[in-house]
Amino acid sequence: MLNKIDNEVAFVKSALNLRAQRQEILAGNIANSDTPNFKARDLDFTAALKNAMGSAGGALKLARTDRAHIPGGGSATLDGHLKYRSSVQPSLDGNTVDPDVERAHFTENSLHYQFLLDRAASSFKTMGQALGSNQ
């Protein structure tokens, strides 16, 4: 039972962290829409989340052989998951940011972020009801 709760909280935490990081990347793209030679970037969210949850297709688990070692495990990092977005029509100055595309992705990511916040709130509310607190 506790394992299911822990998995749910870990999933939501990792997904929220990755969504926040993606929001920063998309905001950076929008901010640099007039910067010459700026290349639009985006996050491969699915691959990053799989990596963060430790299910990246047979990834090796880290073992701690000394208590002074830093614990390994899934974390919401962008290692290898940050990609350049291919441009439909790059500008003459080499910039590949399409403000309309970036705003659409920014809005979509915001909706996913809000959904995850609602999911976390619902999970905690359910846990509180199960524990008998009437809040």
N, C-alpha and C positions, 0 to 999 in steps of 0.2 A: 504494500500500500504506500509506504513512504517512498519507495523507489519510483513509483508512478508520479507522485507529487514532485519529487526532486527532478525527474526527467522533464516534466512540464515546465517547471520554473527555469531549468537550464536552457530548454529550447527557446522560451520566450525571451530570456535574457540575451542569449546569443543573437537571436533574430532582431531584437530591438537595437543592439549595439551595431550590427551590420547595417540595418536600415538608417541609423543615425550617420554612420560613416558614408553610406551611399549618398545621403542628403548633402553632406559636405562636399562630396565630389561633384555632384550635379550643380550645386550652388557655385562652386569654383568654375565650372564650365560656363555658366551663365555670366559670371563676373568677368570672364576673359573672352567674351564673345567678340570683342573688337581688338584683341591682342594679336598682332601679326604672328603667324606660324604656330599659334597655340593649337594643340591637338586635343579634341574632346575625349574624355575618358569616362569609363563606366565600370561598375563592379559586376562581376559574374556572381550574382547573389546566391544562386542555387549551389554552385560549387563551393563558395565561401561558407555557406551555412552547413553543408555536408562536412566540410573540413572542421568547422568549429564544433560540430556535434560528434566528431570522431568517427564518422562513417564514410571516409573518403576512399572507399574501395580498397580495403586491405592495408590501411596505414598501420605502421608498427606502433605498438604501445610503448611508452617510455617507462623504464623501471628505475626507482630510486634505490640506489645501493648504499646511500649515506643520508642521514637525516638532514644534513646541510644542503643537499641538492634541492634545486627548485623543482616543485612538482610539475610534471608534464601533463598533457591532456589537451583537449580541444579548447581553443580560444578563438575569439572573433577577430582574426587578423586578416589582412588583405594579401598576404604572401601569394603571388602568382595569380590572383583573382582580379587584379586591376588591369583592365584592357583599354586599348584605344578604340574609340567608336569609329566605324567606317562612315565616311561622309557621302551623302548622296550627291552633293554639289559643293565642293570646297570653294572658298572665296579666292580671289586673285592673290591675296596676301598670304595664302597658305593656312588660314584659320579654318578648322573643320567643325566649328560649333554652329549648329542650327538652333537659334533661340527658341523656335516653336517646338522642336523635338525635345529640347532640354526642359522647357517648362512643362510639357506633357509628362515626361519621365519624373520630374520633380513632384508634380501633383499626384501621380500614381504612387510614388514612393511614400508621400505623405499619408495617403489613404491606407496603405499597408501598415505604416507605423501606427496610425490611430487604431486600426483593427487589432494590432498586437497589444496596445495599451488596454483596449477594452477586454481582450481575452485574459490578460493578466488580472485586471480588476475583477472579472467574473470568477476566475479561479480562486482568488483570495477571498472573495465573498462566499463562495461555496465552501471553502475550507473553514471559514469562520462560522458558518451555519452548522457545519458538521461537528465543530468543536463545542457548539452550544452557545456561542456568543450571539446575541440578537442585535447585530449592528448592520 
